[in-house]
Amino acid sequence: MKNKLLESLRSIIENLSFDTRLSFNYKDLFRISSTEIATPIGNSLALFKQKSKIKDKLIDLNLLKSLVNYFNTKDLIIRLNHIGFGYLVNSKQMEKQRLIKLVQKTKYFLYEEESNDFGLWLFVGNTCNWQKPLIEFVPVEKSSENYDEFLPHIQIDIDTKLNANEIEDLVKRYFGDNIIPYRIAVIDGITYIVRIKLGVIDGVNMFLDLATNSRNVKFHREKILKKIS
């Protein structure tokens, strides 16, 4: 029997890959098979032990394809920045130590960025080539909060040449009322990411994060990320 989450994720990636600058061909870092999402720490599907209670719903991917086509014709995409996994854990620090041990067995490194929310921001990859994508892990400790709208989640983060207003205008133009974009990673009044929710599949939220032209990837990789393993 087909895995709905994997099939939907593959369809989303196929539509994004219409822009040739968005390469997902990093099979030793990220690979989708019929049964797993393989990353350097193993099958990331195993991270989603606690699912969202929201019913399955995915946007019309033809709308996503139209948006990507516009990006492509106007040369607005720079690169795939990272693919991220947000998930609930009993202890963030215990999860961090677990990831450290797993990454130490690979050719990659584990980096941490100081978080301004309730989760840890941990990245796997190699920043020596700052242009290559990373894998992000965002463990969040369980509490009485209702996390269904955003946890667990898979996020695909893309670098663009647009500012926040331009991204929001395009999202509204192509998706209408089907998607409401919202700003995340707002620091000192500067918006670095506009997030759009593509839907929920098998209890997992699916996000597309469109980074603004305020993001300096080279500086972020070389100065902000701290190697911890």
MDAnalysis code that builds the backbone (N, CA, C; Angstrom):
import MDAnalysis as mda
import numpy as np

u = mda.Universe.empty(687, n_residues=229, atom_resindex=np.repeat(np.arange(229), 3), trajectory=True)
u.add_TopologyAttr("name", ["N", "CA", "C"] * 229)
u.add_TopologyAttr("resid", np.arange(1, 230))
u.add_TopologyAttr("resname", ["MET", "LYS", "ASN", "LYS", "LEU", "LEU", "GLU", "SER", "LEU", "ARG", "SER", "ILE", "ILE", "GLU", "ASN", "LEU", "SER", "PHE", "ASP", "THR", "ARG", "LEU", "SER", "PHE", "ASN", "TYR", "LYS", "ASP", "LEU", "PHE", "ARG", "ILE", "SER", "SER", "THR", "GLU", "ILE", "ALA", "THR", "PRO", "ILE", "GLY", "ASN", "SER", "LEU", "ALA", "LEU", "PHE", "LYS", "GLN", "LYS", "SER", "LYS", "ILE", "LYS", "ASP", "LYS", "LEU", "ILE", "ASP", "LEU", "ASN", "LEU", "LEU", "LYS", "SER", "LEU", "VAL", "ASN", "TYR", "PHE", "ASN", "THR", "LYS", "ASP", "LEU", "ILE", "ILE", "ARG", "LEU", "ASN", "HIS", "ILE", "GLY", "PHE", "GLY", "TYR", "LEU", "VAL", "ASN", "SER", "LYS", "GLN", "MET", "GLU", "LYS", "GLN", "ARG", "LEU", "ILE", "LYS", "LEU", "VAL", "GLN", "LYS", "THR", "LYS", "TYR", "PHE", "LEU", "TYR", "GLU", "GLU", "GLU", "SER", "ASN", "ASP", "PHE", "GLY", "LEU", "TRP", "LEU", "PHE", "VAL", "GLY", "ASN", "THR", "CYS", "ASN", "TRP", "GLN", "LYS", "PRO", "LEU", "ILE", "GLU", "PHE", "VAL", "PRO", "VAL", "GLU", "LYS", "SER", "SER", "GLU", "ASN", "TYR", "ASP", "GLU", "PHE", "LEU", "PRO", "HIS", "ILE", "GLN", "ILE", "ASP", "ILE", "ASP", "THR", "LYS", "LEU", "ASN", "ALA", "ASN", "GLU", "ILE", "GLU", "ASP", "LEU", "VAL", "LYS", "ARG", "TYR", "PHE", "GLY", "ASP", "ASN", "ILE", "ILE", "PRO", "TYR", "ARG", "ILE", "ALA", "VAL", "ILE", "ASP", "GLY", "ILE", "THR", "TYR", "ILE", "VAL", "ARG", "ILE", "LYS", "LEU", "GLY", "VAL", "ILE", "ASP", "GLY", "VAL", "ASN", "MET", "PHE", "LEU", "ASP", "LEU", "ALA", "THR", "ASN", "SER", "ARG", "ASN", "VAL", "LYS", "PHE", "HIS", "ARG", "GLU", "LYS", "ILE", "LEU", "LYS", "LYS", "ILE", "SER"])
u.atoms.positions = np.array([
    [0.842, -1.195, 0.000],
    [0.000, 0.000, 0.000],
    [0.878, 1.246, 0.000],
    [0.522, 2.233, -0.827],
    [1.313, 3.447, -0.942],
    [1.220, 4.286, 0.324],
    [2.323, 4.939, 0.657],
    [2.370, 5.851, 1.782],
    [1.929, 7.238, 1.300],
    [0.795, 7.731, 1.806],
    [0.243, 9.000, 1.334],
    [1.201, 10.168, 1.550],
    [1.864, 10.176, 2.696],
    [2.775, 11.271, 2.998],
    [3.934, 11.301, 2.008],
    [4.526, 10.149, 1.758],
    [5.666, 10.084, 0.848],
    [5.251, 10.426, -0.579],
    [4.087, 9.947, -0.986],
    [3.599, 10.250, -2.334],
    [3.338, 11.752, -2.490],
    [2.749, 12.375, -1.473],
    [2.467, 13.806, -1.538],
    [3.749, 14.624, -1.526],
    [4.702, 14.230, -0.684],
    [5.979, 14.941, -0.635],
    [6.709, 14.829, -1.967],
    [6.667, 13.659, -2.554],
    [7.300, 13.483, -3.854],
    [6.634, 14.365, -4.917],
    [5.315, 14.476, -4.867],
    [4.606, 15.327, -5.832],
    [4.957, 16.796, -5.645],
    [5.055, 17.226, -4.388],
    [5.444, 18.617, -4.114],
    [6.840, 18.898, -4.671],
    [7.767, 17.989, -4.431],
    [9.139, 18.165, -4.905],
    [9.197, 18.162, -6.429],
    [8.410, 17.324, -7.063],
    [8.375, 17.293, -8.527],
    [7.931, 18.637, -9.089],
    [6.935, 19.250, -8.464],
    [6.465, 20.554, -8.930],
    [7.490, 21.653, -8.673],
    [8.150, 21.595, -7.534],
    [9.185, 22.581, -7.249],
    [10.373, 22.426, -8.196],
    [10.664, 21.194, -8.570],
    [11.826, 20.914, -9.420],
    [11.636, 21.403, -10.849],
    [10.448, 21.919, -11.159],
    [10.234, 22.527, -12.465],
    [11.218, 23.673, -12.673],
    [11.600, 24.331, -11.581],
    [12.673, 25.327, -11.641],
    [13.992, 24.583, -11.446],
    [14.833, 24.603, -12.449],
    [16.054, 23.795, -12.440],
    [17.042, 24.225, -11.361],
    [16.868, 25.426, -10.802],
    [17.752, 25.849, -9.711],
    [17.431, 25.118, -8.410],
    [16.262, 24.509, -8.364],
    [15.865, 23.758, -7.168],
    [16.218, 22.292, -7.350],
    [17.430, 21.960, -7.000],
    [17.881, 20.581, -7.116],
    [17.676, 19.851, -5.792],
    [17.013, 18.709, -5.873],
    [16.841, 17.847, -4.704],
    [17.694, 16.584, -4.846],
    [18.658, 16.644, -5.736],
    [19.476, 15.472, -6.052],
    [20.687, 15.397, -5.121],
    [20.411, 15.200, -3.838],
    [21.473, 15.039, -2.833],
    [21.175, 13.755, -2.070],
    [21.351, 12.631, -2.746],
    [20.815, 11.366, -2.250],
    [21.474, 10.874, -0.972],
    [22.703, 11.309, -0.697],
    [23.328, 10.901, 0.561],
    [22.878, 11.787, 1.721],
    [22.170, 12.886, 1.402],
    [21.670, 13.800, 2.426],
    [20.161, 13.674, 2.604],
    [19.456, 13.437, 1.495],
    [18.000, 13.397, 1.522],
    [17.518, 12.544, 0.352],
    [16.739, 11.515, 0.671],
    [16.240, 10.638, -0.387],
    [14.892, 10.065, 0.036],
    [13.928, 10.126, -0.868],
    [12.605, 9.569, -0.609],
    [12.463, 8.255, -1.358],
    [12.139, 7.206, -0.640],
    [11.822, 5.929, -1.271],
    [10.346, 5.645, -1.048],
    [9.926, 4.440, -1.362],
    [8.521, 4.077, -1.174],
    [8.178, 3.855, 0.292],
    [9.204, 3.798, 1.155],
    [8.952, 3.478, 2.561],
    [9.594, 4.435, 3.554],
    [10.477, 5.338, 3.098],
    [11.186, 6.165, 4.063],
    [11.652, 7.481, 3.466],
    [12.007, 8.396, 4.380],
    [12.740, 9.611, 4.021],
    [14.129, 9.434, 4.623],
    [15.068, 9.043, 3.802],
    [16.408, 8.725, 4.294],
    [17.235, 9.994, 4.451],
    [17.800, 10.175, 5.631],
    [18.697, 11.283, 5.935],
    [19.909, 10.705, 6.665],
    [20.943, 11.500, 6.930],
    [22.118, 10.957, 7.621],
    [21.821, 10.354, 8.997],
    [20.701, 10.726, 9.621],
    [20.395, 10.150, 10.936],
    [19.422, 8.968, 10.840],
    [19.082, 8.571, 9.620],
    [18.160, 7.449, 9.446],
    [16.854, 7.890, 8.800],
    [15.819, 7.094, 8.985],
    [14.518, 7.371, 8.405],
    [13.802, 8.445, 9.213],
    [13.621, 9.621, 8.624],
    [13.028, 10.737, 9.367],
    [11.540, 10.550, 9.618],
    [10.899, 9.608, 8.957],
    [9.505, 9.300, 9.278],
    [9.366, 8.850, 10.727],
    [10.426, 8.249, 11.252],
    [10.400, 7.751, 12.625],
    [10.313, 8.882, 13.641],
    [10.589, 10.109, 13.222],
    [10.511, 11.257, 14.137],
    [9.068, 11.636, 14.451],
    [8.147, 11.231, 13.563],
    [6.760, 11.672, 13.688],
    [5.934, 10.692, 14.511],
    [6.336, 10.522, 15.756],
    [5.621, 9.575, 16.628],
    [4.271, 10.131, 17.054],
    [4.195, 11.430, 17.253],
    [2.936, 12.072, 17.627],
    [2.449, 12.896, 16.452],
    [1.267, 12.589, 15.936],
    [0.746, 13.204, 14.723],
    [-0.256, 14.311, 15.040],
    [-0.422, 15.198, 14.063],
    [-1.469, 16.213, 14.145],
    [-2.826, 15.539, 13.955],
    [-3.835, 16.094, 14.609],
    [-5.192, 15.543, 14.496],
    [-5.978, 16.177, 13.344],
    [-5.358, 17.083, 12.624],
    [-6.035, 17.737, 11.512],
    [-6.227, 16.738, 10.367],
    [-7.396, 16.790, 9.746],
    [-7.706, 15.883, 8.646],
    [-6.834, 16.191, 7.430],
    [-6.606, 15.163, 6.630],
    [-5.801, 15.322, 5.430],
    [-6.400, 16.357, 4.482],
    [-5.558, 17.244, 4.023],
    [-5.970, 18.217, 3.013],
    [-4.716, 18.803, 2.383],
    [-4.673, 18.788, 1.056],
    [-3.517, 19.320, 0.334],
    [-4.011, 20.294, -0.724],
    [-3.296, 21.390, -0.887],
    [-3.690, 22.368, -1.902],
    [-3.563, 21.756, -3.297],
    [-4.214, 22.372, -4.257],
    [-4.096, 21.964, -5.655],
    [-2.659, 22.235, -6.103],
    [-1.927, 21.181, -6.377],
    [-0.514, 21.347, -6.718],
    [-0.317, 22.010, -8.075],
    [-1.360, 22.094, -8.881],
    [-1.257, 22.855, -10.135],
    [-1.043, 24.342, -9.849],
    [-1.601, 24.814, -8.726],
    [-1.384, 26.207, -8.326],
    [0.074, 26.419, -7.937],
    [0.635, 25.437, -7.231],
    [2.047, 25.513, -6.862],
    [2.914, 25.509, -8.119],
    [2.565, 24.664, -9.071],
    [3.332, 24.595, -10.319],
    [3.295, 25.923, -11.055],
    [2.143, 26.590, -11.047],
    [2.027, 27.891, -11.712],
    [2.908, 28.934, -11.047],
    [2.943, 28.907, -9.705],
    [3.805, 29.839, -8.976],
    [5.266, 29.581, -9.303],
    [5.663, 28.322, -9.293],
    [7.055, 27.968, -9.583],
    [7.406, 28.349, -11.018],
    [6.463, 28.184, -11.925],
    [6.694, 28.567, -13.315],
    [6.967, 30.067, -13.416],
    [6.221, 30.860, -12.654],
    [6.466, 32.308, -12.645],
    [7.855, 32.612, -12.080],
    [8.197, 31.976, -10.965],
    [9.529, 32.146, -10.395],
    [10.602, 31.844, -11.442],
    [10.363, 30.759, -12.168],
    [11.338, 30.301, -13.156],
    [11.511, 31.315, -14.277],
    [10.405, 31.813, -14.832],
    [10.489, 32.732, -15.973],
    [11.097, 34.072, -15.575],
    [10.933, 34.461, -14.319],
    [11.459, 35.747, -13.849],
    [12.806, 35.614, -13.138],
    [13.333, 34.382, -13.082],
    [14.640, 34.134, -12.460],
    [14.672, 34.630, -11.009],
    [13.680, 34.193, -10.229],
    [13.529, 34.674, -8.850],
    [14.010, 33.680, -7.793],
    [14.298, 32.453, -8.214],
    [14.770, 31.433, -7.281],
    [16.296, 31.399, -7.285],
    [16.867, 31.249, -6.101],
    [18.327, 31.125, -6.007],
    [18.724, 29.667, -5.812],
    [18.168, 29.031, -4.756],
    [18.565, 27.650, -4.456],
    [17.640, 27.043, -3.405],
    [17.738, 25.738, -3.267],
    [17.176, 25.049, -2.111],
    [18.096, 25.307, -0.930],
    [17.549, 25.861, 0.154],
    [18.371, 26.144, 1.330],
    [18.436, 24.934, 2.259],
    [17.265, 24.423, 2.646],
    [17.260, 23.225, 3.489],
    [15.892, 22.565, 3.493],
    [15.878, 21.340, 3.934],
    [14.641, 20.606, 4.200],
    [14.617, 20.338, 5.695],
    [13.505, 20.666, 6.350],
    [13.456, 20.581, 7.801],
    [12.358, 19.668, 8.308],
    [12.578, 19.159, 9.513],
    [11.627, 18.282, 10.183],
    [11.386, 18.806, 11.591],
    [10.148, 19.186, 11.891],
    [9.773, 19.615, 13.235],
    [8.978, 18.513, 13.909],
    [9.264, 18.240, 15.170],
    [8.629, 17.094, 15.825],
    [8.702, 17.235, 17.341],
    [7.805, 16.544, 18.017],
    [7.728, 16.588, 19.472],
    [8.636, 15.538, 20.107],
    [9.265, 15.936, 21.211],
    [10.132, 15.027, 21.972],
    [9.878, 15.231, 23.461],
    [10.294, 14.277, 24.266],
    [10.186, 14.434, 25.718],
    [11.217, 15.420, 26.258],
    [12.407, 15.443, 25.628],
    [13.486, 16.324, 26.079],
    [14.289, 16.811, 24.878],
    [14.369, 18.118, 24.708],
    [15.152, 18.676, 23.605],
    [16.635, 18.347, 23.755],
    [17.121, 18.450, 24.963],
    [18.553, 18.227, 25.163],
    [18.940, 16.772, 24.959],
    [18.072, 15.865, 25.362],
    [18.342, 14.449, 25.105],
    [18.312, 14.162, 23.610],
    [17.392, 14.797, 22.892],
    [17.327, 14.618, 21.443],
    [18.568, 15.196, 20.776],
    [19.032, 16.324, 21.276],
    [20.252, 16.926, 20.739],
    [21.440, 15.979, 20.896],
    [21.565, 15.368, 22.061],
    [22.659, 14.423, 22.289],
    [22.532, 13.194, 21.398],
    [21.297, 12.768, 21.169],
    [21.073, 11.629, 20.276],
    [21.524, 11.950, 18.852],
    [21.186, 13.134, 18.388],
    [21.580, 13.534, 17.043],
    [23.093, 13.691, 16.926],
    [23.717, 14.223, 17.965],
    [25.178, 14.358, 17.955],
    [25.832, 13.006, 17.720],
    [25.384, 12.002, 18.444],
    [25.974, 10.659, 18.316],
    [25.737, 10.066, 16.932],
    [24.544, 10.280, 16.390],
    [24.239, 9.733, 15.072],
    [25.048, 10.420, 13.977],
    [25.169, 11.732, 14.054],
    [25.883, 12.477, 13.017],
    [27.377, 12.172, 13.066],
    [27.904, 11.884, 14.233],
    [29.325, 11.557, 14.364],
    [29.704, 10.304, 13.581],
    [28.724, 9.482, 13.253],
    [28.968, 8.255, 12.486],
    [28.917, 8.491, 10.982],
    [28.668, 9.741, 10.572],
    [28.548, 10.068, 9.153],
    [29.683, 10.979, 8.714],
    [29.670, 11.357, 7.433],
    [30.673, 12.292, 6.909],
    [30.250, 13.741, 7.113],
    [29.094, 13.934, 7.725],
    [28.549, 15.275, 7.904],
    [28.795, 15.800, 9.317],
    [28.366, 17.044, 9.543],
    [28.526, 17.699, 10.836],
    [27.163, 18.183, 11.321],
    [27.058, 18.389, 12.630],
    [25.840, 18.935, 13.219],
    [26.127, 20.354, 13.681],
    [25.245, 21.274, 13.287],
    [25.384, 22.681, 13.628],
    [24.146, 23.132, 14.403],
    [24.310, 24.173, 15.187],
    [23.177, 24.732, 15.921],
    [23.113, 26.240, 15.700],
    [21.903, 26.715, 15.501],
    [21.643, 28.150, 15.458],
    [20.841, 28.511, 16.696],
    [21.162, 29.634, 17.299],
    [20.411, 30.077, 18.471],
    [18.941, 30.261, 18.102],
    [18.078, 29.613, 18.837],
    [16.652, 29.633, 18.535],
    [15.972, 30.802, 19.240],
    [14.948, 31.367, 18.568],
    [14.148, 32.399, 19.222],
    [12.720, 31.911, 19.460],
    [12.528, 30.585, 19.429],
    [11.214, 30.030, 19.759],
    [11.391, 28.828, 20.683],
    [10.435, 27.940, 20.719],
    [10.385, 26.861, 21.702],
    [11.119, 25.595, 21.254],
    [11.671, 25.579, 20.063],
    [12.383, 24.399, 19.576],
    [13.866, 24.676, 19.418],
    [14.658, 23.604, 19.320],
    [16.063, 23.747, 18.957],
    [16.156, 23.847, 17.440],
    [17.157, 24.580, 16.952],
    [17.393, 24.685, 15.510],
    [18.725, 23.991, 15.213],
    [18.646, 22.771, 14.728],
    [19.822, 21.939, 14.481],
    [19.904, 21.589, 12.997],
    [21.115, 21.662, 12.445],
    [21.303, 21.448, 11.015],
    [22.385, 20.397, 10.773],
    [22.133, 19.543, 9.803],
    [23.097, 18.515, 9.406],
    [23.562, 18.802, 7.985],
    [24.866, 18.722, 7.767],
    [25.428, 18.927, 6.436],
    [26.886, 19.290, 6.553],
    [27.366, 20.071, 5.583],
    [28.748, 20.540, 5.605],
    [28.773, 21.962, 5.053],
    [29.038, 22.923, 5.910],
    [28.987, 24.336, 5.509],
    [30.256, 24.798, 4.792],
    [31.218, 23.892, 4.588],
    [32.407, 24.290, 3.825],
    [32.009, 24.735, 2.422],
    [30.989, 24.076, 1.867],
    [30.376, 24.563, 0.639],
    [29.049, 25.176, 1.043],
    [29.044, 26.485, 1.279],
    [27.891, 27.140, 1.897],
    [26.668, 27.165, 0.988],
    [26.851, 26.897, -0.287],
    [25.720, 26.949, -1.213],
    [24.898, 25.666, -1.245],
    [25.431, 24.609, -0.680],
    [24.700, 23.348, -0.703],
    [23.649, 23.301, 0.403],
    [22.557, 22.566, 0.178],
    [21.479, 22.519, 1.180],
    [21.866, 21.745, 2.425],
    [21.117, 21.986, 3.480],
    [21.273, 21.283, 4.749],
    [19.967, 20.578, 5.084],
    [20.021, 19.738, 6.104],
    [18.828, 19.141, 6.690],
    [18.668, 19.732, 8.083],
    [17.471, 20.212, 8.399],
    [17.222, 20.811, 9.704],
    [16.349, 19.898, 10.549],
    [16.653, 19.866, 11.845],
    [15.830, 19.134, 12.813],
    [15.419, 20.105, 13.914],
    [14.118, 20.178, 14.155],
    [13.569, 21.115, 15.138],
    [12.792, 20.323, 16.186],
    [13.484, 19.797, 17.196],
    [12.776, 19.099, 18.276],
    [12.127, 20.083, 19.240],
    [10.885, 19.811, 19.578],
    [10.101, 20.658, 20.484],
    [9.614, 19.806, 21.636],
    [9.808, 20.286, 22.861],
    [9.375, 19.503, 24.019],
    [7.858, 19.500, 24.143],
    [7.337, 18.356, 24.528],
    [5.898, 18.208, 24.710],
    [5.429, 19.046, 25.897],
    [4.233, 19.608, 25.758],
    [3.613, 20.368, 26.847],
    [2.109, 20.285, 26.656],
    [1.390, 21.148, 27.349],
    [-0.064, 21.149, 27.236],
    [-0.547, 21.947, 26.028],
    [0.380, 22.557, 25.294],
    [0.011, 23.372, 24.136],
    [-0.581, 22.502, 23.024],
    [-1.416, 23.118, 22.200],
    [-1.966, 22.445, 21.033],
    [-1.075, 22.744, 19.832],
    [-0.346, 21.730, 19.372],
    [0.629, 21.930, 18.306],
    [0.119, 21.499, 16.937],
    [-1.139, 21.083, 16.849],
    [-1.634, 20.429, 15.638],
    [-1.419, 21.246, 14.367],
    [-1.458, 22.577, 14.468],
    [-1.353, 23.410, 13.272],
    [0.055, 23.455, 12.683],
    [1.066, 23.109, 13.481],
    [2.423, 23.219, 12.945],
    [3.357, 22.069, 13.304],
    [2.898, 21.134, 14.148],
    [3.729, 19.975, 14.469],
    [2.907, 18.700, 14.367],
    [3.565, 17.633, 13.925],
    [4.890, 17.628, 13.291],
    [4.815, 18.262, 11.908],
    [5.985, 18.561, 11.351],
    [5.963, 19.160, 10.018],
    [7.199, 18.815, 9.209],
    [7.027, 18.953, 7.905],
    [8.138, 18.949, 6.954],
    [8.133, 20.311, 6.283],
    [9.282, 20.944, 6.250],
    [9.395, 22.259, 5.607],
    [10.438, 22.188, 4.504],
    [10.102, 22.805, 3.388],
    [11.055, 22.963, 2.290],
    [11.367, 24.442, 2.200],
    [12.619, 24.796, 2.422],
    [13.037, 26.191, 2.521],
    [13.835, 26.582, 1.282],
    [13.398, 27.654, 0.620],
    [13.977, 28.083, -0.651],
    [14.449, 29.526, -0.549],
    [15.628, 29.807, -1.068],
    [16.140, 31.180, -1.137],
    [15.594, 31.861, -2.391],
    [15.066, 33.084, -2.221],
    [14.527, 33.842, -3.357],
    [15.180, 35.220, -3.430],
    [14.863, 35.924, -4.510],
    [15.370, 37.278, -4.724],
    [14.329, 38.339, -4.370],
    [13.270, 37.936, -3.683],
    [12.126, 38.802, -3.419],
    [12.118, 39.315, -1.985],
    [11.421, 40.426, -1.767],
    [11.192, 40.873, -0.397],
    [9.874, 40.278, 0.105],
    [9.566, 40.489, 1.365],
    [8.399, 39.853, 1.977],
    [7.099, 40.276, 1.309],
    [6.975, 41.565, 0.999],
    [5.743, 42.050, 0.360],
    [5.540, 41.427, -1.013],
    [6.622, 41.295, -1.760],
    [6.537, 40.699, -3.091],
    [6.136, 39.231, -3.017],
    [6.682, 38.519, -2.051],
    [6.316, 37.111, -1.877],
    [4.840, 36.983, -1.529],
    [4.380, 37.779, -0.590],
    [2.980, 37.720, -0.186],
    [2.040, 38.051, -1.346],
    [2.405, 39.033, -2.143],
    [1.572, 39.412, -3.284],
    [1.464, 38.268, -4.289],
    [2.581, 37.583, -4.531],
    [2.564, 36.473, -5.481],
    [1.769, 35.290, -4.946],
    [1.914, 35.004, -3.662],
    [1.157, 33.902, -3.064],
    [-0.343, 34.176, -3.189],
    [-0.741, 35.398, -2.920],
    [-2.159, 35.751, -3.032],
    [-2.628, 35.700, -4.479],
    [-1.755, 36.106, -5.409],
    [-2.127, 36.089, -6.822],
    [-2.369, 34.665, -7.313],
    [-1.515, 33.731, -6.907],
    [-1.613, 32.376, -7.442],
    [-2.489, 31.441, -6.616],
    [-2.613, 31.700, -5.321],
    [-3.396, 30.797, -4.470],
    [-4.728, 31.397, -4.020],
    [-4.908, 32.701, -4.216],
    [-6.149, 33.333, -3.785],
    [-6.350, 33.168, -2.289],
    [-7.554, 32.748, -1.912],
    [-7.870, 32.553, -0.494],
    [-7.506, 31.158, -0.001],
    [-6.913, 30.339, -0.865],
    [-6.577, 28.969, -0.471],
    [-5.423, 28.911, 0.524],
    [-4.567, 29.925, 0.481],
    [-3.406, 29.969, 1.372],
    [-3.252, 31.380, 1.915],
    [-3.002, 31.476, 3.208],
    [-2.696, 32.763, 3.827],
    [-1.215, 32.749, 4.217],
    [-0.374, 33.519, 3.534],
    [1.052, 33.541, 3.887],
    [1.267, 34.225, 5.227],
    [2.242, 33.771, 5.971],
    [2.554, 34.462, 7.218],
    [4.062, 34.521, 7.422],
    [4.470, 35.579, 8.081],
    [5.885, 35.866, 8.230],
    [6.461, 35.169, 9.470],
    [7.568, 34.498, 9.262],
    [8.300, 33.895, 10.375],
    [9.747, 34.383, 10.298],
    [10.514, 34.071, 11.332],
    [11.902, 34.539, 11.384],
    [11.972, 36.039, 11.155],
    [11.187, 36.777, 11.945],
    [11.220, 38.240, 11.907],
    [12.123, 38.713, 13.039],
    [13.242, 39.312, 12.671],
    [14.244, 39.733, 13.655],
    [14.541, 41.212, 13.452],
    [14.402, 41.989, 14.524],
    [14.635, 43.435, 14.471],
    [13.832, 44.087, 13.351],
    [12.604, 43.602, 13.178],
    [11.720, 44.183, 12.180],
    [11.951, 43.723, 10.755],
    [12.931, 42.859, 10.549],
    [13.251, 42.367, 9.204],
    [12.696, 40.949, 9.043],
    [11.924, 40.734, 7.979],
    [11.358, 39.414, 7.711],
    [12.315, 38.618, 6.837],
    [12.677, 37.439, 7.327],
    [13.599, 36.595, 6.581],
    [12.897, 35.449, 5.862],
    [11.697, 35.096, 6.308],
    [10.976, 33.975, 5.692],
    [9.490, 34.274, 5.676],
    [8.842, 33.972, 4.538],
    [7.390, 33.949, 4.449],
    [6.979, 32.492, 4.261],
    [6.162, 32.011, 5.155],
    [5.763, 30.587, 5.138],
    [4.375, 30.426, 4.547],
    [4.210, 29.406, 3.733],
    [2.881, 29.036, 3.261],
    [2.649, 27.564, 3.600],
    [1.444, 27.273, 4.036],
    [1.091, 25.911, 4.411],
    [0.446, 25.223, 3.225],
    [1.068, 24.143, 2.776],
    [0.563, 23.406, 1.629],
    [-0.517, 22.412, 2.004],
    [-0.555, 22.044, 3.274],
    [-1.589, 21.117, 3.719],
    [-1.124, 20.225, 4.844],
    [-1.929, 19.206, 5.105],
    [-1.622, 18.183, 6.115],
    [-1.874, 16.821, 5.481],
    [-0.892, 15.951, 5.587],
    [-1.021, 14.599, 5.055],
    [-0.603, 13.606, 6.123],
    [-1.490, 12.685, 6.434],
    [-1.202, 11.642, 7.419],
    [-0.682, 12.228, 8.729],
    [-1.315, 13.334, 9.171],
    [-0.954, 13.927, 10.448],
    [0.332, 14.724, 10.448],
    [0.862, 15.044, 9.271],
    [2.104, 15.821, 9.164],
    [1.829, 17.085, 8.353],
    [2.131, 18.249, 8.942],
    [1.972, 19.527, 8.251],
    [3.060, 19.693, 7.191],
    [2.673, 20.273, 6.055],
    [3.615, 20.470, 4.948],
    [3.758, 21.972, 4.697],
    [4.972, 22.490, 4.833],
    [5.219, 23.914, 4.675],
    [6.206, 24.183, 3.540],
    [5.970, 25.295, 2.844],
    [6.951, 25.836, 1.916],
    [7.393, 27.176, 2.475],
    [8.671, 27.290, 2.791],
    [9.238, 28.522, 3.336],
    [9.994, 29.251, 2.232],
    [9.549, 30.458, 1.937],
    [10.173, 31.276, 0.899],
    [10.988, 32.369, 1.571],
    [12.300, 32.226, 1.516],
    [13.186, 33.187, 2.176],
    [13.271, 34.465, 1.363],
    [13.363, 35.584, 2.063],
    [13.444, 36.879, 1.396],
    [14.890, 37.209, 1.024],
    [15.038, 38.290, 0.262],
    [16.380, 38.721, -0.135],
    [17.158, 39.359, 1.014],
    [16.564, 39.395, 2.202],
    [17.295, 39.880, 3.380],
    [18.217, 38.808, 3.958],
    [17.989, 37.581, 3.578],
    [18.817, 36.497, 4.105],
    [20.174, 36.483, 3.405],
    [21.227, 36.424, 4.213],
    [22.597, 36.306, 3.702],
    [23.072, 34.891, 4.025],
    [22.953, 34.000, 3.056],
    [23.221, 32.579, 3.313],
    [24.681, 32.343, 3.670],
    [25.590, 32.974, 2.948],
    [27.019, 32.776, 3.208],
    [27.357, 33.182, 4.643],
    [26.883, 34.348, 5.063],
    [27.133, 34.820, 6.425],
    [26.499, 33.878, 7.441],
    [25.282, 33.440, 7.160],
    [24.573, 32.545, 8.073],
    [25.332, 31.235, 8.253],
    [25.789, 30.674, 7.159],
    [26.492, 29.380, 7.241],
    [27.850, 29.506, 7.921],
    [28.546, 30.591, 7.651],
    [29.914, 30.724, 8.151],
    [30.007, 31.370, 9.528],
    [29.012, 32.198, 9.906],
    [29.122, 32.958, 11.151],
    [28.057, 32.624, 12.184],
    [26.859, 32.256, 11.731],
    [25.753, 32.047, 12.656],
    [25.678, 30.593, 13.146],
    [25.829, 29.669, 12.218],
    [25.772, 28.256, 12.597],
    [27.031, 27.876, 13.379],
    [26.831, 27.225, 14.508],
    [27.954, 26.777, 15.342],
    [28.071, 25.255, 15.299],
    [29.244, 24.777, 14.898],
    [29.447, 23.324, 14.800],
    [29.487, 22.714, 16.197],
    [28.656, 21.697, 16.420],
    [28.641, 21.029, 17.728],
    [28.998, 19.560, 17.622],
    [29.170, 19.068, 16.413],
    [29.566, 17.663, 16.239],
    [30.187, 17.479, 14.862],
])
